[in-house]
Amino acid sequence: MSYTPAAADVAKLRNQTGAGMMDCKKALVEAEGDFEKAVDILRKKGQKVAANRADRESTEGAVIARVNEDNTLGAVISLNCETDFVGKNEAFIELAYELAEMAIFAATKEELLATDFHGITVAEKLVEQTGVIGEKIEIGAFERIEGPFLGAYIHAGNKIAAITALSANVEGASEAAKAVSMQVAAMNPIALDETSVSQATIDKELEIERELLIKEGKPENIIENILKGKMQRFYKDNTLVHQSFIKDANITVADYVKSVNADLKVTGFVRVSL
């Protein structure tokens, strides 16, 4: 029996790739439902595919980032619900903030769920709120980060949040960490720098670009040189420190941080989006 993709899966692939509805459907059929494989199929066929693919299911709720008082520990969580109406509710957002504060000191999502919340566990509180609100309430994403100096940014509407770690607490670090966190939220880098990109991602990118060059009829003897340039561009577009800074496209993120302090570096980041 041949595989028939669900309409929701086709719509999801279309939203994440920008390809046409029928192309997305055909890609899913060819990939037999494997979403990542379908994305690769679309790219190889030359469809317009967004470089930054969302890595999470699109759900409603609030994404909140918090750091501790000395800016060395931070956490980003998403408190998920079923409708946008609940996600914008003031009490719901307040609960998300409170849980994010607690998440700073929890090593894992499971530890957070087991944490005391005014006499009951966080998990029990979520069950309670599900009963009160009438919608499924749960913690979706959980990201935690440590560093010499952290700065957070929550995008308007509480749909995206990020925390950036800098190498030192120097003058201007607070503003710099927030600015870079805005960059992370807006540009969704896949890694800190080229050394942080997984080999699997590099291999997949090389495979896709090589196949496209072959289809374009490029001679075999120059393909490897072209690929080197393609990968440099890939790292520039997709790794945080090499990206063009959103507030000044003439410099990179690394350049911006150095302008604050010559020895300052970005050492890490976390990002969550709905």
C-alpha positions as CSV (number, residue, x, y, z in Angstrom):
1,M,0.0,0.0,0.0
2,S,1.5,3.3,-1.1
3,Y,2.2,6.0,1.5
4,T,-0.1,9.1,1.5
5,P,1.1,12.0,3.5
6,A,-1.3,13.8,5.9
7,A,-2.3,17.3,4.9
8,A,-0.8,18.7,8.2
9,D,2.6,17.1,7.2
10,V,2.5,18.6,3.8
11,A,1.6,22.1,5.2
12,K,4.5,21.8,7.8
13,L,7.0,20.9,5.0
14,R,5.7,23.8,2.9
15,N,6.0,26.3,5.8
16,Q,9.6,25.2,6.6
17,T,10.9,25.0,3.0
18,G,8.9,27.5,1.0
19,A,8.3,24.9,-1.7
20,G,5.0,24.4,-3.4
21,M,2.2,22.2,-1.9
22,M,2.4,19.6,-4.7
23,D,6.2,19.5,-4.6
24,C,6.0,18.9,-0.8
25,K,3.5,16.2,-1.2
26,K,5.6,14.4,-3.8
27,A,8.7,14.7,-1.7
28,L,7.0,13.2,1.3
29,V,5.7,10.3,-0.8
30,E,9.2,9.7,-2.2
31,A,10.7,9.9,1.3
32,E,7.9,7.6,2.6
33,G,7.1,10.1,5.4
34,D,10.7,10.8,6.5
35,F,10.6,14.5,7.0
36,E,14.3,15.3,6.9
37,K,14.7,13.1,3.8
38,A,11.8,15.0,2.2
39,V,13.7,18.3,2.8
40,D,16.8,16.9,1.2
41,I,14.8,15.8,-1.8
42,L,13.3,19.3,-2.3
43,R,16.8,20.9,-2.0
44,K,18.3,18.5,-4.5
45,K,15.5,19.3,-6.9
46,G,16.4,22.9,-6.6
47,Q,13.4,24.1,-4.7
48,K,13.6,27.2,-2.6
49,V,14.4,25.8,0.8
50,A,15.0,27.9,3.8
51,A,18.5,27.5,5.2
52,N,17.3,27.6,8.8
53,R,14.7,24.8,9.3
54,A,12.7,24.8,12.4
55,D,13.7,21.9,14.6
56,R,10.6,21.8,16.7
57,E,6.9,21.2,16.3
58,S,4.9,24.4,15.9
59,T,2.7,24.7,19.0
60,E,1.1,27.5,21.0
61,G,2.4,28.8,24.3
62,A,5.1,31.1,25.7
63,V,8.9,30.8,25.4
64,I,10.8,32.4,28.3
65,A,14.5,32.9,28.9
66,R,15.9,33.7,32.4
67,V,19.3,34.1,33.9
68,N,20.4,34.1,37.6
69,E,21.5,37.3,39.5
70,D,25.2,37.0,38.7
71,N,24.6,36.1,35.0
72,T,26.3,32.8,35.1
73,L,23.4,30.3,34.8
74,G,20.5,30.5,32.5
75,A,17.5,28.6,31.1
76,V,15.0,28.8,28.2
77,I,11.8,26.9,28.4
78,S,8.6,26.7,26.4
79,L,5.3,26.3,28.3
80,N,3.0,24.8,25.7
81,C,-0.7,24.9,25.3
82,E,-3.3,24.3,22.6
83,T,-4.5,27.7,21.6
84,D,-3.0,31.1,21.0
85,F,-5.7,32.6,23.2
86,V,-4.3,30.8,26.3
87,G,-0.7,31.4,25.2
88,K,-1.4,35.2,25.5
89,N,-3.1,35.0,28.8
90,E,-1.4,37.0,31.5
91,A,-1.6,34.3,34.2
92,F,-0.2,31.7,31.8
93,I,2.7,34.0,30.9
94,E,3.4,34.6,34.6
95,L,3.5,30.9,35.2
96,A,5.9,30.5,32.3
97,Y,8.2,33.1,33.9
98,E,8.1,31.4,37.3
99,L,8.9,28.0,35.8
100,A,11.8,29.5,33.7
101,E,13.3,30.9,37.0
102,M,13.1,27.5,38.5
103,A,14.6,25.9,35.4
104,I,17.8,27.8,36.0
105,F,18.6,25.5,38.9
106,A,17.4,22.2,37.3
107,A,19.8,20.1,35.4
108,T,17.1,18.5,33.2
109,K,13.5,18.9,32.3
110,E,12.7,15.8,34.4
111,E,14.4,17.4,37.4
112,L,12.3,20.6,36.8
113,L,9.1,18.6,36.7
114,A,10.0,17.0,40.0
115,T,10.8,20.4,41.7
116,D,8.6,21.7,44.5
117,F,6.1,24.3,43.4
118,H,4.3,25.7,46.5
119,G,3.7,22.3,48.0
120,I,3.2,20.2,44.9
121,T,5.6,19.3,42.1
122,V,5.8,21.2,38.8
123,A,4.4,18.2,37.0
124,E,1.4,18.2,39.4
125,K,0.9,22.0,38.9
126,L,0.8,21.5,35.1
127,V,-1.9,18.8,35.5
128,E,-3.8,21.2,37.8
129,Q,-3.6,24.0,35.3
130,T,-4.8,21.6,32.5
131,G,-7.9,21.0,34.6
132,V,-8.4,24.7,35.3
133,I,-7.8,26.0,31.8
134,G,-9.3,23.0,29.9
135,E,-6.3,22.7,27.6
136,K,-3.2,20.4,27.7
137,I,-0.4,22.4,29.4
138,E,3.1,21.0,29.3
139,I,6.8,22.1,29.3
140,G,8.0,21.5,25.7
141,A,11.5,22.7,25.2
142,F,14.1,22.9,28.0
143,E,17.5,24.4,27.4
144,R,20.1,25.3,30.0
145,I,23.4,27.1,29.7
146,E,26.3,28.2,31.9
147,G,29.1,30.7,31.2
148,P,31.3,33.6,32.5
149,F,28.6,36.1,31.5
150,L,25.1,35.4,30.1
151,G,22.5,37.7,28.5
152,A,19.0,36.9,27.5
153,Y,16.5,38.1,24.9
154,I,12.8,37.3,24.6
155,H,11.2,38.3,21.3
156,A,7.9,40.3,21.4
157,G,5.0,37.9,21.7
158,N,7.0,35.3,23.6
159,K,7.4,33.0,20.6
160,I,11.3,33.0,20.5
161,A,13.9,33.4,23.2
162,A,17.7,33.0,23.4
163,I,20.6,33.3,25.8
164,T,24.2,34.0,24.8
165,A,27.3,33.2,26.8
166,L,30.3,35.6,26.6
167,S,33.8,34.8,27.8
168,A,34.0,37.5,30.5
169,N,32.0,40.0,32.5
170,V,33.5,43.2,31.2
171,E,32.2,46.7,30.7
172,G,29.5,46.5,27.9
173,A,29.0,42.8,28.3
174,S,25.3,43.1,29.3
175,E,24.4,45.1,26.2
176,A,26.6,42.8,24.0
177,A,25.1,39.6,25.3
178,K,21.6,40.9,24.7
179,A,22.5,42.1,21.2
180,V,24.0,38.7,20.2
181,S,20.9,37.0,21.7
182,M,18.7,39.1,19.4
183,Q,20.9,37.8,16.6
184,V,20.5,34.2,17.7
185,A,16.7,34.7,17.9
186,A,16.5,36.4,14.5
187,M,19.0,34.3,12.5
188,N,18.8,30.9,14.1
189,P,22.4,29.8,13.7
190,I,23.0,26.0,13.6
191,A,26.2,26.3,15.6
192,L,28.7,28.6,17.3
193,D,31.4,28.3,14.6
194,E,32.6,25.9,11.9
195,T,34.2,23.6,14.5
196,S,30.9,23.2,16.2
197,V,29.0,22.0,13.1
198,S,28.4,18.2,13.2
199,Q,30.1,16.1,10.6
200,A,26.8,14.7,9.6
201,T,25.5,18.2,8.7
202,I,28.7,19.0,6.7
203,D,28.5,15.7,4.8
204,K,24.8,16.3,4.0
205,E,25.5,19.8,2.7
206,L,28.5,18.6,0.6
207,E,26.3,15.9,-0.9
208,I,23.5,18.3,-1.8
209,E,25.8,20.9,-3.3
210,R,27.9,18.3,-5.2
211,E,24.8,16.9,-6.8
212,L,23.5,20.3,-7.8
213,L,26.9,21.2,-9.4
214,I,26.9,17.9,-11.3
215,K,23.4,18.7,-12.6
216,E,24.6,22.1,-13.6
217,G,27.3,20.4,-15.7
218,K,30.3,21.7,-13.8
219,P,33.5,19.7,-14.7
220,E,34.6,17.2,-12.1
221,N,38.1,18.7,-11.8
222,I,36.7,22.0,-10.5
223,I,33.8,20.8,-8.3
224,E,36.0,20.3,-5.2
225,N,37.3,23.9,-5.4
226,I,33.8,25.2,-5.9
227,L,32.6,23.1,-2.9
228,K,35.2,24.8,-0.6
229,G,33.8,28.2,-1.5
230,K,30.2,26.9,-1.0
231,M,31.1,25.6,2.5
232,Q,32.7,28.8,3.5
233,R,29.5,30.6,2.5
234,F,27.5,27.9,4.4
235,Y,29.5,28.6,7.6
236,K,29.1,32.4,7.2
237,D,25.4,32.1,6.8
238,N,24.8,29.4,9.5
239,T,27.3,29.8,12.3
240,L,26.8,32.5,14.8
241,V,30.2,34.2,15.0
242,H,30.6,34.4,11.2
243,Q,27.1,35.7,10.5
244,S,26.7,39.3,9.5
245,F,25.7,41.3,12.5
246,I,22.0,42.3,12.3
247,K,22.7,45.8,13.5
248,D,25.6,46.4,11.1
249,A,25.9,44.1,8.1
250,N,29.4,45.3,7.4
251,I,30.8,43.4,10.4
252,T,30.4,39.9,11.7
253,V,29.1,38.9,15.2
254,A,32.7,38.1,16.2
255,D,33.8,41.6,15.1
256,Y,31.0,43.2,17.0
257,V,31.9,41.4,20.3
258,K,35.6,42.4,19.8
259,S,34.5,46.0,19.4
260,V,33.1,45.9,22.9
261,N,36.3,44.4,24.3
262,A,39.3,43.1,22.3
263,D,39.5,39.9,24.3
264,L,35.8,39.2,24.4
265,K,34.3,36.1,22.6
266,V,31.0,34.3,22.3
267,T,31.3,30.9,24.0
268,G,27.9,29.5,23.5
269,F,24.2,30.0,23.0
270,V,20.8,28.4,23.3
271,R,17.6,29.2,21.4
272,V,14.0,28.0,21.6
273,S,11.1,28.9,19.3
274,L,7.5,27.8,19.0
